[in-house]
């Protein structure tokens, strides 16, 4: 008796080409997915840094604008604000220095000079 051959018949040239194209497309799609994932990860890292950089640039721009505006004022107006001309940049960047109140200065000026030790 004849035994039946259950093996698959040999594939034709066209069928081999078709399967090769399918496998190639599968590999390309897998590579694209990996690249997109890597780019997305890179962008998730880059976007917050860019945002911080833009915020820092905008803050510096505002500080420079404020310095220019204060430098345009006359000395009397600056005195009313409580800023001396040589303190403008520091005041804008770091805030006004803490100064003694008028009463504290009056007490200091009216107090007797410190005693010196006898030699």
SULHU-V518319 format. One record per residue. RES is the residue in one small letter. SS is DSSP state (H for helix, E for strand, - for the rest). OMEGA is omega in degrees with one decimal (999 if undefined). BURIAL is + if it has 16 or more other ideal C-beta (glycine too) atoms within 10 Angstrom, else -. Layout:
[[RES,SS,OMEGA,BURIAL] [RES,SS,OMEGA,BURIAL]]
This chain:
[[x,-,-179.8,-] [x,-,176.6,-] [x,-,178.9,-] [x,-,178.0,-] [x,-,-179.0,-] [x,-,178.7,-] [x,-,-179.3,-] [x,-,179.8,-] [x,-,179.0,-] [x,-,-177.1,-] [x,-,177.9,-] [x,-,179.7,-] [x,H,-178.1,-] [x,H,178.5,-] [x,H,176.6,-] [x,H,177.2,-] [x,H,-180.0,-] [x,H,-180.0,-] [x,H,177.4,-] [x,H,177.5,-] [x,H,179.1,-] [x,H,-179.6,-] [x,H,177.9,-] [x,H,178.5,-] [x,H,177.3,-] [x,H,179.4,-] [x,H,178.4,-] [x,H,179.5,-] [x,H,177.8,-] [x,H,177.6,-] [x,H,178.9,-] [x,H,178.3,-] [x,H,179.0,-] [x,H,179.8,-] [x,H,179.1,-] [x,H,178.1,-] [x,H,179.8,-] [x,H,179.2,-] [x,H,179.0,-] [x,H,178.7,-] [x,H,178.6,-] [x,H,179.8,-] [x,H,177.6,-] [x,H,178.1,-] [x,H,-173.7,-] [x,H,-174.9,-] [x,H,177.9,-] [x,H,177.4,-] [x,H,177.3,-] [x,H,178.6,-] [x,H,178.6,-] [x,H,178.7,-] [x,H,178.8,-] [x,H,178.6,-] [x,H,178.9,-] [x,H,178.6,-] [x,H,-179.8,-] [x,H,179.1,-] [x,H,178.4,-] [x,H,178.0,-] [x,H,178.6,-] [x,H,179.2,-] [x,H,180.0,-] [x,H,177.8,-] [x,H,179.1,-] [x,H,178.0,-] [x,H,179.1,+] [x,H,-179.5,-] [x,H,179.2,-] [x,H,179.0,+] [x,H,178.0,-] [x,H,-177.8,-] [x,-,176.7,-] [x,-,-174.3,-] [x,H,-179.0,-] [x,H,178.4,-] [x,H,177.4,-] [x,H,178.9,+] [x,H,177.5,-] [x,H,178.7,-] [x,H,-178.8,-] [x,-,-178.8,-] [x,-,172.3,+] [x,-,-175.9,-] [x,H,-178.4,-] [x,H,180.0,-] [x,H,-172.7,-] [x,H,-175.8,+] [x,H,178.9,-] [x,H,179.7,-] [x,H,179.4,+] [x,H,-175.6,+] [x,H,-172.1,-] [x,H,-177.1,-] [x,-,-179.1,-] [x,-,176.6,-] [x,-,177.2,-] [x,-,-179.8,-] [x,-,176.2,-] [x,-,178.8,-] [x,-,-179.3,-] [x,H,-179.5,-] [x,H,178.5,-] [x,H,178.3,-] [x,H,178.9,-] [x,H,179.3,-] [x,H,-179.1,-] [x,H,-178.1,-] [x,H,-176.8,-] [x,H,-179.6,-] [x,-,179.1,-] [x,-,-179.4,-] [x,-,-179.6,-] [x,-,179.9,-] [x,-,177.2,-] [x,-,-179.7,-] [x,-,176.4,-] [x,-,-178.6,-] [x,-,999,-]]
